[in-house]
Amino acid sequence: MTDVAIEYCVPCGFLDRAESIQHALLTALGEDLDSVALVTGEKGVFRVHVDGDTIYDKDEDGDYDVDELAAMVRSRV
């Protein structure tokens, strides 16, 4: 099984983004995932980690697409 962590900046107001990704992952892959955790952060952070590996980082990858992130997680399941 797979663990996903969505790290988001609290002061930046990224909670809605994190929740939308969490919802999409649980809807599409819920039975194949052990957890989809929201992890609070600061300083503009917005990253998605799968089993400890970063698959998305806002600073490196720019805009995110929920469907693309779900496909990336699916490929790791």
C-alpha angles and dihedrals in degrees: 000000000000136000121209125193122192109199114197139174110251098196090049092058095240094144092101091054092048092048093049091054091045091051093048092049094047091047095048102032107013096127092051097049129080092200145348105202129189110220119195120228143154143216094066097302119164115162139149118213127191115197089338096310118113110235096170132027120175091213092057104028104035116203119027131220116206093212092049091050090049089052090050091052091045090056089056096049 
